[in-house]
Amino acid sequence: MNSIRVRIGVLGLALLAGLSAPTAGTAVAAGTAGAPTVEEQRLDKAVPQEILRRSGFDAPAAEFARDLGAAHSYAQARRVVVREGSALWRRAVERAQGRGPAGGDLSRDDDRPLYWARLSMTRDVRGWEPEFGLSDGQRAALLGELERVSRGHTDIRYPHGSGHGIKRILVTGFDPFTLDRDIRISNPSGATALALDGTVVETAEGPARVETVVFPVRWQDFADGVVERTLRPYLPKVDLFTTVSQGRVGRFDVERTNGAWRGGFPDNDNISRTETVPVADPASQPQWTTTTLPYAKIVAASTGRFPVYDNTSVTEIPAGGTQPVERPDGPTAGSTARAGGGGNYLSNEIAYRATLLRDRLGLHDTLPGGHVHTPVLQFGAGNTDPATGSVTDPEFVRNRLDIIAQVRAILKVAADSQVTS
């Protein structure tokens, strides 16, 4: 995600456990029945409506509203949510991978239609008042189910058994963010997730199947354990994982170290959190976690037009100190985290949670995993004004396609570095 350096930390985003306190269902953004969230309120602006119209994703959103309104029981409503939410994810993946109709003139690699269509659906559920009545718990359950199925969290499919000779790679992406700065924003990590989901990367040691999911840019979802709940069933079964988010201008970064600190930058609901990353069992929570991706080989390889860096910097409060200090070569013994290499926003947090989950599952020495920051996705010259600019342009599309291709190449390098399981 956009790299906004605030020192106390770089805010990369984005874009496991340490494990956040588990809850019964996927967390959803704050908001009472009938009241759209801040995130959902942006839907009525001209840009989201144009993106939906020019991708054909206004149609599934409208169909969902009709089908939900026709439900005569909670059970029927849940079936609608699961069916249409799952179909939305599949439609976005198929569009990104060139299958089926484009639905409009917006380029297929665009991640924004999925984002805005999902928000249209969650707003419908949040405001729906059926005649049969809907309790707060039932509404929350419907919203949680819709979030899960429309983000690919229930659609991870790997070959069964270990005798297929196929590696398993898990990749995560993020929604667009900083939308009040420029509502046209796309997130290349989310676009990468759609482009690579279910695809096969040919490595020197054979094929590797890539499965992907997308996460929200909301502090509360992370505090409620959405990352751990989604990834925990799969980390023991995969050969490689990487969380991905948008980071700095003009460069990729493999983030060496992740920190246990939230720096307070507002999320997509304009909510801030400044605190230690909340996890289950905080008594055993480390201040830092580290990547186990083969960063030296990734940096040395020719993967695309953007340079790739092994980013070792952090911001810490040294042992016995009181003020944050930037460390270019990583944390010192006994220090307290204030920013990982990827900052102190949700990209750092997903990397911290995923690698902590890896370690708590006893996989540190056997499972390569960590965080990759992509370049900031930039519009073309002459199209940089959010108030007057177009929602897309040729350079914008080229940049996104090149980022997607380079993430795929980075995955190949990382997979080539591992012994076939």
Summary of the structure (lengths in Angstrom):
residues: 421
radius of gyration: 20.4
end to end distance: 32.3
largest distance: 62.7
contacts: 1595
relative contact order: 0.19
helix: 36%
strand: 18%
